[in-house]
């Protein structure tokens, strides 16, 4: 399980940072893989309303959002957006990122694509404010709700604290430790105890990525899905995004990954070896499934469509074996 925290506070080691760090420590203690970005110390350009995302589904701005934050958002199963209240809403640093996720909104609502994690990704807002007004967090909650919709996350009830202003106030707040434990338990419960499945090919540029996307789209709420390459390429083959878009599945910002990187996240129950590769020693204690006879591909788009359709069928056949009592091994 992958948890991403986005700290929108410009204050170093402030109350928002304390709260997010404590949440991640609880997630980490329960076996999740965690990551935190401090947005105030990153190169995050504001949206300039070029409207390219509405027409082409890409953003022409090149900064840390493109290289770090977009891929991290796509990889995450749980997203935490943290910010103190500034004028009854989130900070400028956090809002700049939220505005840039119009890219994801456009890919869903303009291009008709679906993030494979859409059905199970969770989103939570975390906020603190100095005053005690009844509507102190109304703006934060509304912004977070639509941010979560843009990134294809299920909106969860936020974690909000009033009367928090000076450094150390959050740490001294009574009951916050119990709140953190309850919140983490609530967010992890729907995704806990999923068996893991790894799709492994040579370059992680095509087949493994396609199969993983199909399985995650179909049953990611029940199975934790990973894909990797023995010697991963720098980028995916350009045909992968095209042919999966024909299936209405969005592959943008699903980055290539090494086997070591995948195994650092979870220890899968089974690995699907795709093509003519030998089982690496890292998988000695894992059930192996071999898909040796995959259709070959060329620069002809139809050859990639043939591979896609073959993998879609194989994943459908594999699913009941993973979920049921049949042995997870063999051809």
Number of C-alpha atoms within 10 A of each C-alpha: 23 19 25 24 26 23 28 26 26 19 14 13 13 18 25 26 24 18 23 23 17 17 23 23 15 18 23 16 10 14 14 20 18 18 16 17 15 18 21 17 13 14 11 20 16 15 18 11 12 11 16 13 21 19 12 13 20 17 21 12 15 11 13 14 22 17 11 13 21 20 15 23 22 23 19 22 26 23 27 24 24 30 29 30 21 16 10 15 22 27 20 17 21 23 19 18 21 21 16 24 23 22 22 28 23 21 22 21 12 15 18 13 21 20 22 23 23 19 17 20 27 24 27 24 25 24 27 25 23 16 13 12 11 8 10 21 24 12 16 25 23 11 17 26 20 15 25 24 18 21 25 24 25 18 19 16 13 20 19 17 19 18 14 21 16 10 15 13 16 21 16 10 13 10 9 16 15 9 13 20 14 11 19 15 15 12 18 18 9 14 19 17 12 17 16 19 25 26 26 29 25 21 22 27 24 24 26 25 25 25 29 25 25 23 24 22 19 17 18 23 19 19 21 23 25 26 27 26 26 18 15 17 17 12 15 20 14 10 16 21 18 18 22 19 17 11 13 16 21 25 22 19 19 18 19 21 23 19 23 12 13 19 16 10 15 20 17 22 18 20 23 25 23 21 18 13 14 10 17 10 8 10 16 9 11 17 16 19 19 18 18 13 10 14 16 10 15 8 8 9 14 12 13 22 19 16 20 22 16 14 22 18 12 15 18 14 11 15 14 12 13 19 14 9 8 9 9 21 15 10 11
